[in-house]
Amino acid sequence: MLENIRIVLVNTSHPGNIGATARVMKNMRLSRLVLVEPDRFPDDDAVSRASGALDVLDGAQVVASLDEAIAGCVLVVGTSARGRSIPWPVRNPRDLADDVHDHVAATEGDVAIVFGREERGLTNEELQRCHLHVHIPSNPDYSSLNVAMAAQVICYELHMRWLLENEENQSYIQRLDGPGDAGWDVEAATADEVERYLAHLEQTLIDIDFHDPENPRQLMSRLRRLYQRARLDKMEINILRGILRSTQKIAGTWQKN
């Protein structure tokens, strides 16, 4: 999917934005950059902002018109703010990623994502050359996005959609909360290990006069709830019990079993 996507920048005035977009693309495994009549390119500012993505920058195709940039594409998407006089099909970046995936899967053709000029975006004529528009929801009181920032949002969503299709990359997007989840480094503590820890904790709190078993006031119930919520692993149990042993030694109540 990602190999079929062209990132098209139209009349970019600041070469640093070209370099920053190249960096964004490499971050998200995209490589096909097309520049429509950039004001300055090649340029040292672009190289500096690319920061290690020189392969994307060096491979950039410079063309004379948007027609050239989108030639052969089965889907052309223009980045746009809402509020056009003629309504056009609009997607948010996440839904767009699904559309791009479906078009590539169905046709194996190329998709172009078109970004406009820094100061005024794409013209109405250019937007009407696009099948869809993509709008990035942002603060309506401050909605202007730098070209590279907008590219980052859209390229991220495209990359996430690609990851969903590749089982070998699932580790990048799998949720990891605690023991029992794939990728956690230590297995979960068993129920009996947690019970032994809680008994040890209660005795230690009694030893240091923090807990009065004759007037418990739900202390151990609340601590039990806290530790159950934490989903402790075996190493964490060992560390916590080590702390309790040291506390008891200082208190003079430690008895080796």
Secondary structure, DSSP 8 states (H G I E B T S, - for coil): -GGGEEEEEES-S-HHHHHHHHHHHHHTT--EEEEES-SS-S-HHHHHHHTT-HHHHHT-EEESSHHHHHTTEEEEEEE--S--SS---EE-HHHHHHHHHHHHHHH--EEEEEE-BTTTB--HHHHTT-SEEE-----TTS----HHHHHHHHHHHHHHHHHHT-GGGGGGT----STTSTT-SS-B--HHHHHHHHHHHHHHHHHTTS--TTS-TTHHHHHHHHHHHHT-BHHHHHHHHHHHHHHHHHHT-----
